Amino acid sequence: MSARILSGRTVANALVDELRAEVERLPVAPRLVFVRASDDPASASYVRSKARLASKAGVRNETRHLPESVRQEELIAVVEELNADDDVDGILVQLPLHAHLDPEPVLTAVLPAKDVDGLHPVNVGRLWTDRPGPVPATPAGLLRICDHYEVPLEGKEVVIVGRSALVGKPAAALFLRRHATVTVAHSRTRDLKAHLRRADLIVAAAGRPGMIGPDAVAPGAVVLDVGQAPVDGVLRGDVDPAVADVAAALTPTPGGTGPMTVAMVVANTVAAARARRGDGGGPAR
Amino acid sequence: MSARILSGRTVANALVDELRAEVERLPVAPRLVFVRASDDPASASYVRSKARLASKAGVRNETRHLPESVRQEELIAVVEELNADDDVDGILVQLPLHAHLDPEPVLTAVLPAKDVDGLHPVNVGRLWTDRPGPVPATPAGLLRICDHYEVPLEGKEVVIVGRSALVGKPAAALFLRRHATVTVAHSRTRDLKAHLRRADLIVAAAGRPGMIGPDAVAPGAVVLDVGQAPVDGVLRGDVDPAVADVAAALTPTPGGTGPMTVAMVVANTVAAARARRGDGGGPAR
């Protein structure tokens, strides 16, 4: 066990302290509304942890829990009411929704300026064209971890495993912006191990527990593990813990990239409030 | 000289024939308006070649040439007038603009549904989130060349040199969608030659004439050359012509990716007309 542990929890706590100080200087505390149209216990617990961190940062927050009887139009009406409410800065529609609901029109109904997830197509377009706007929380958290631990990125070989809209693709945009050479690998990649072994930094976001073993990582590489899946009741990442024997630095699971995702949602809310309420602050980049 | 020549001109002509047949079946011919606020001769000639191909496809087209005295608000007013005109299907603001004009607000003023360049942030977001919408013309043309010559992409190693909003980044989105493993390299890339030598397909979009020589290309690779710069009055690509001795297939300069870009603008116009005028056709993907 030699790798430095990149504690997302530590970085998230530092960020929340910063955000609280920032919020205290604002004339009005930002307000974040979670919309939960699901009875999924994992999603409920995820909203609770976001709400807890929002409160710690001084961000007002509340959850609208919609029963299984909710119709698509009613759910969209709730989002539109929140869009129109000038005292709401951030709206987070927690997925998954009840099975009969279509998430796509619900997510695009959120006003881009209040989209603290950064997943609205308008915000994705802003991300890829280097315009200001909220950045998807998980990849934004990865950069924050790199910056906290002073991991250099310029000219580095970054290999991202997974091409999801939530992680892999926006992470590619962010690491390119930091002048890394970026490879996006995925389930159809021919020789994943060859890519991983030449990487200075690996982002593992495949959702396949333990798929990256120590033989696939170059000595001295930095490994950020986004994969999170329960295995026999224990949360496991995509990265085999034995990678710690080879890598220079590694995020743990749990306590790695997960807490940072939550903290970045709160950071996006504070940035959205500053941008909307016009106190001169711009949205987070 | 052994590489197969991937003639963009041939593919563009075939596409224009298809588009003309498609336009003939429409109740109203699509209409494309070029906005040219520049006296730059290269941009004038570029608009002329797009107009010529549009006419060949049966697409009505006209050019609004605005003098150097035009003010930013006047230019935006022209765009807004075209947005509002129900008989206009496509708007193309040709860059560069007169030096005193800011292109950014002009390009975002174009209605996304009429943005035949596919560069509006809303359309970039649609591209990266796999929603329907116009795709930037140059990378769309690259895929069309691959499909015409039956170049397989799934699981292949694609290395893109250049990370511009016009070519490199949208090309990454498109090749990922086709299940290639995609690397985006650029001026800060540490060992470009190592990346190029492992590539099954290279997209050269750096704008550095002749920068990719035969020693940087694996035998059997496919090379798509987007770079176009005049050298001693002759248009040169990023790829040294001697690469033809090594590569399996190569786009020439001129007559390669350039004509395809022009043709894809016309294709985006026809798709925009079909989507807007509601005859059941969707936008091009």
Interface residues (C-beta under 8 A of the other chain):
Chain A: L119 H120 P121 V122 N123 V124 G125 R126 W128 T129 D130 R131 E154 G155 K156 E157 R163 A165 K169 A172 A173 L176 H179 A180 T181 V182 T183 V184 A185 H186 R188 T189 R190 H195
Chain B: L119 H120 P121 V122 N123 V124 G125 R126 W128 T129 D130 R131 E154 G155 K156 E157 R163 A165 K169 A172 A173 L176 H179 A180 T181 V182 T183 V184 A185 H186 R188 T189 R190 H195
